[in-house]
Amino acid sequence: MTAPTDRAPTDRYRPCLRPEVLVSDALLLGPRTVHLVKNPHSGKSYEVGAKEHFLMARMDGTRALDELGEQYAAEYGKRLGDANWQQLLAMLGTRGLLADGPAAPPAEEPPKPARTLLRGTLPLVADADATAERLHRAVGFLLAAPFMVPLLLLITAMEVVAVARLGELVDGAVTLFTNPVLLAGAAALLWFSTALHELAHGVVARRYGGQVAEIGLRWRLPVVIMYCTVDNYQYLHTRRDRVATAVAGAVMNLAVLLPFCAAWLFLPVDDATGDALAGLLLLGSVQALAMLVPLPPLDGYKIVAQLYGATALAASSREYVRLAVRRDPAAKAYPRRARTAYLTYTLGSFLVLAGIVAAVVALLVHLLAT
């Protein structure tokens, strides 16, 4: 049956969303709760409110409009009129979201930024999603609990040792910077760790049904790094899946350090090698933990946004704090959950930044004292 988008909808029409349409969980956005909806065919994403989502979630082709209307009335205490249905179905139809409506035009490739010697990107594989799937088939078994639990315990133990012997690690890093050969080797290992960091995002995303859009190199000279873009990160099935995908990179960075930490702790190495290993452990740990700082666009920000169940968390927090400081009446319109999220995120971010500044100051004091 064709969607009645140009006349009053009949009560027996059974709307059905296209099976490929992606719909996110409920997310805070400013004072509102929204759901993100994406049409993979057109590549376009939209925001819908909780009421629209309530109806869209039930549009599976088995419920007629009168049944949907009864469920809506039971939930919200108000029935939808023909004009409301007309507006909703027209919106879904024009965006190509209805199974029996016209498909939206395919996504157009966005223009690529000009590639220059100083900055640019270079895709490394023709089919990034297939590459990520092959990697997942090869190493995905390592993501199972019997492997991941011992790995996470070892990483935790390594970081505890690093904190307990932080002075030795700082001294080793200082010595490392005085040896160009060892410093070049450490830099190469850290770059390799960064590449594995990006691939880890893609492999874990594939495990949870994600799609990898691109794997390549990005340079802003003198910095050259790999990147891996997960196309449907926000639409992975559960919050746990999204957090696991975001944290995978930092876990990989730290896992790379494990054999070097073991060598530093247990092998009889000379002083120069011991200092190099200690310095590598410090620099690698800083590299990994820096990615968990809860500021955009870092992985830590994505993790915190998922824990809060929010999108555009930083921007929404800034706006709410601005209104609250000015005692704007609009601040009172924010629901309690939103107020709590934005205030605690702002306070937490401030404390993290203060901790980073304190750590840098303490490092400088240590260096000047030695």
N, C-alpha and C positions, 0 to 999 in steps of 0.2 A: 504494500500500500504506500502510495506517495505521501510524504509529509504535507499536511495542509497548511502551507506557509502563506497562501494568498487568499485564504478564506477562514471563517471560524472553524476551529478544529472540532472534529466529531469526537464524541465521548468514547467511541470504540477504537479509535486510532491507537496503535501500540508502538510508541516511539522506541527506537533502539540506537544506542551510540555505536559508532564503528568500533570493532574489537581492538583496533590498534591505537585508539585514543588513550592517552596517558592522563591520569588524574592523581594529584598529590594528596597527602594527608592535609588536615586542617592546619593552617599556619597563621601565626600572628603577623599582621602588617599594619603598623601604626595602631590605631584603636580598633581595627577590624580583624575579623577572622576570615581568611580567604582560602580557597583551594586553587592551585595552579592546574591548568588544563592545557595539554599540548597535542597538536595534530602532527604526528611524525611525517605525514605525507607533505604537508605544506611547510613544516618546520616552525610554525607560529605557536606562541604560547599566550594564554589568556588567564585572567583572574576572574573567579566567580565567587559569590558569597555563599554562606552556609545554606541558605534556602534553595538557591539554584542547584547547589551540590546535592542536597537532599533528594531532589527530583532526578537529577542526572544519574545518581548512583543506582536508581531503581529503573532506569530506562534500559532494560535488557530484552525488550521485545515480547515479554510475557504479560506485562501489565498495560491495560488500556488507560486512557486519560482519566476516566471516571474513578478507576481504582487508585491511580496516583493522586488524584484530587482528594479522595477520602483519607489516604495516608497523610497527605500534607495537612489537611484540616485537623486530623487527630494530633499531629505534632505541633502545629503552630496556631490552632484555634481559629483558622480563617480559610475559607475556600477560595480558590482562584477562579476568576471569571474568564470568559472567552478572550478578552483583550490581553490578560496576563499570559494565557497559553499561547496566543498568537505571537506575542513578543518573544517569549522564551524559545518557541520552536523556530521562529524566524532567525533568531540569533544563532541557534545551533545549526540550522540549515545553511545559512550564508557562510559560516565558518567551516563547513564541510565535515561536521561532527556526527551527522545522522547517517545511519547505514543505508537508508533508502533515499537519501538526498544526494544532490550533486557533490562530487568530490572537490575539495579545494585544489587549486593549481599547485603543482609540485614546487618544493622549495627551490628558490633561486640561490645559486652559489654567491655568497657575498664577495664583493671585490676584495682581492688580496692586497694588503698593504705593499707598497713598492719595496722590493728587497734591495738593500744597499750593503756596502761593505761594513757600515757602522751598525745597522740594525736590520732584522728580518727574521723570517721563519722558513724552515725547509722541512716538509714532510719526508719521512724516511722510508715509509712503506705505502704501497698502493691501497691496501685494505687493512686499516688499523684494527678493525673489529675482529677480522679473521686472525690476525697476528696475535691479538690478546687471547683469543680462544685457543690457539695452538699452545701458547705459553701456559694457559690454565690447564689444558690437558696434560702438559708435561710436569708441572709442579703444583697443581691445585691440591693434590693429596696432602701437601704440607700445611694446608689451611685447616685440616681436621684437628679436633681437640687433642688427640694423643701427641701431636707434634707441637701445636700452638701453645698449650699450657706449659710444657717444660721450657719452650723458647721464651715465653714471657717471664717465667720465673728466673731464668738465667739473665735476661736483660735487666730485670729489677735488681738482682744481686750485683750485677756489674755496676749499675748506677749507684747503689749503696756504697760499694767499694770506692767508686770515683769521688763521692762526696766525703767519705771518711779520709781519703788520702788526697784531697784537693790540692794541698800545697805542693805535693810531689808532681801532680799533673800540671800545675801552673809553671813550676820550674822546668819541667820537661818541655812544655810548649815554648818557653823563652829560649831554651837551648836549641830547640828545633828550628826556630827562626834565624839562628846564627849559622846554620848548616844548609847551604843552598841545595845540595844534592838530596839530603833527607827531606827537606821542605818540598822540593819538587815531587818526590815520591809520595809524600803525604797528601799533597794537593791533587795528584792524579787519583789516589785512592778515594778521596772525598768526592771528586767529580764522578767517579764510577759509582759511588754510593748514591749520588743524586740521580744518576740515570736509573739505577735499580729502584729508587724511591718512586719515580714516575711510573715505571712499569708495574710496580706493586699496586698502585692505584687501579691500573687497568685490569690486572689479573683478578683482584678481589671484586671489582665491579662486575666482571664477567661471571664470577661465581654466583652473584646475586641477580643475574639477569640484566646487567647494565650493558650499554653499547658504547664502544670506544670509537670516537669520531676521527681522531688523528693522533699519530705518534710522530714526533719530529724533533728538530733542533731549533732553538730560539736564541738569537744573540743580540745583545746590547753591549757592544764592545766596551771594555775588555771581557765581559761576562758571556759565556756560551753554556747553555744548559739544555737538557732534554725536557720535553713536555709530553704529557699524555692527557688528552681531553676526553672525559666521560660525558657523553652527550645527554644522557637521561638520569644523571645523578639524583636530582630532586625527586624522581619518580620511582626509585627503587622501592621494593615492596614494603619494607619496614624501616623504622628509625634505626634499629640495630644494624641493618644492612648498610645504611648510609654512613653511620658512624664508623663501622668497620672499614669501609672504603676510604674514608677520609684519614683515618689513623694509620692505614697500612703503610704509607710512605715513611713516617717516622719510625715505625717498628722495623722496617727494612733497614733504614739508616743505622739503627742501633744493633740489629742482628749482624750487620757487616763488621761491627767492631768486636764482636765476641772472640774470634780467634786471636786478634791482636791483644785484647785484654788478657786472655789466657797465657799468651807468650810473655807478656809483661810480668804477670804474677808468678808463673811457674817455671819458665825456662831460664837457664843460666846465661844471660846475655851481657855484653859489655855495656859500659856506662852510656856510650853514645847511642847504642840501639835501644837501651832502656829508656833514655830520655825521649827518643823519637817515638817509641810506643806510647809513653805517657802523654806526650804532646798530641799524638794522633787521637788517643782516647778522649782527651779534653776537647779538642776541636770537633771531633765527630759527634760527641754528646751535645755540644753547643749547637751544632748544625741541626741535629734531630730535634732537640727541645725547642729551638727557635721556631720551627715549623708549627709547634703546638701553641704558640702565643695566640690568644683569642682576638686577633685583629685582622681585618680583611687585607689581602685575599688569602691569608695563610690557612693551612689545614685546621689549625686550632679554632679559627673563627667558624669554619664549617661545622666542626664538631659541636661547639657551643650553641650555634644556631639550631642544630638538630635537637640538642638537649632541651632547649627552650621551646622548640616547635615553632620557629619563626623564620620569616624570610626578610631580607634587608634589615637585619637586626641592628646593625650599627647605625644606619640612617634613622631608623625608627626611634632608637634610644636617644640619639642626639636631639631629635625633634621633640620628644616627650620631655627631656630634661630642660630644653630651652623654654618650653611652655610652662613647666613647673616652676622654674626659677623666676619667671616673669609673673607667676601667679595668674596665668591666663585661664579663663574659665574653660577653655577647650581641654585643658589637662584633666579636668574632672570627668570628661566624657570617656576617658580611657577605662576599660574594665580593669578590675583588680589584678587579674592575671597579667595583663599587659604592663600595668604600672610596676608590678613586682619584677617582671622580666627585665624591663628597661632600666630600672634603678639598680638592680643587682648586677646586670651586665656592665653598666657604666662604672659602678664601684669596683667590680672585679677587675675590669680592664685597667683602671687607675692603679690598683694595688699591684697588678702584674708589672706595669710599666715602672712603678716605684721600686719594685724588687729588682728589676733589670738595672735601673740606674744605681741602686745600692750595690749590686754585684760588681758593676763596672768601677765604681768608686773604690770598693774594697780591693779590687784587682790592682788598680793604679797605686793605692797605698802600699800594697804588698810589693809591687815592683820597685817603687821608690825606696822602700825600706831595705831591699836586698842589694 
